């Protein structure tokens, strides 16, 4: 398979970037997208050129590191998959593929396709935790929890923090990510004690990082590789309103 790749090259956040064209003609349809990038980098190194910097880690869709916009879509054309789970059989011989980093004020470019997503870490640090007494693990059924609520918490907890929601949003909003992290704690008894304080702190930190607000377009949920529901944003807004009216 022969492909024409148009890849964003940028030395750092202060340097002006540009799209650079590369030809790759030894691509197998069985390769993952990142394996194709590895082949390209191997070719560049053999030519004495600078390889393309891109984030990756687990390569099995659970770490959220492989943040690329492929032909205008975060993580590419397939629904419910990350870039590392995307395979080259999704493309055709002779295709032109445009590859860019996730773009948002809160995600400055580190190099080429790599962005600094530490803003998400600071949002979690602001309130994405529960305060508990440590010790031996309690019995799994010591605290009765309705299955519906446990399911909702688990579904929200599947968020891998990849930031596809931010990259797909016209406002660069992080509300799907923040609401998922709030919901996974708030739906369980252990998280309800600090619920009001948590939502206020995490939203304040989100605003401080420069992310936009939600205007209910729904692109975030549509592009999310874990298909996190927009219902979490509605729940977060209700919690935030309650915390504003009655902060204690």
C-alpha positions, 0 to 999 in steps of 0.5 A, a space after each residue: 500500500 502506497 500512501 501520501 502523508 501530510 504531517 504537521 512538523 513543529 519544533 516547539 510551541 514557540 516555533 511556527 509549524 507547517 505541513 510536510 509531505 511524506 511518501 510511504 510505499 511499504 505499508 501493510 493493511 494489517 499494520 496499526 496506524 502507529 506501526 505505519 508511523 514507526 515505518 515512516 520514522 525508520 525510513 527517515 532515520 535511515 535517510 539521516 532526517 529527524 523522525 516525527 515525534 508522537 505520543 504513544 504508550 500502551 498501544 491497546 487503547 487504554 492509556 490515551 496517549 496516542 493523540 492525533 487528528 487524522 483527516 480532521 477527526 481525532 483518532 481517525 475515521 473509526 468509531 470507538 477506537 483510539 489511534 493505536 487501535 486504528 488499522 491501515 485497512 481503514 485506508 486505501 492504496 493511494 490515499 492522502 492522509 493529513 495528520 495533526 496534533 490535538 489543537 487547544 489553548 490548554 494543550 501547547 505543542 511539545 514537538 510535532 504531534 506531541 502536546 502537553 496535556 498536563 492541564 488534565 492532571 491539574 484538573 484532577 489534582 484540584 478535586 478528582 479524588 476522595 478522602 478515605 481512611 486507609 487500611 485493609 480492603 473492606 468487603 466488596 459488598 460492605 456498602 450496598 450500591 444500586 446496579 444502575 448507579 454502579 454501571 453509570 460510575 463504571 461507564 464514566 470511569 472508562 474515560 482514558 483522558 485522551 482529550 479527543 473531546 477537546 480536539 473535536 470541540 469548536 470551543 476546545 471544551 474539556 467538559 466531557 472529560 471533567 464531567 466523566 471524572 466527576 460522575 465516576 466519583 459522585 455516583 458512588 457513596 464514597 464520592 458524595 461527601 465531597 461532591 459540591 467542593 469537588 465540582 466547584 474546584 474542578 470546574 474552576 481549574 478547567 476555566 483557569 487552564 483556558 478550556 472553553 464552555 459547552 454549547 451542546 454540539 455533541 462532537 465530543 461524545 461522537 468522537 470519544 473512543 470510549 463513547 462517554 455520554 453527554 448525560 455526564 455534562 448535564 449532571 455536572 451542570 446540575 451539581 455545579 448549580 447546587 454547589 453555587 446555591 448551597 456551597 455547604 
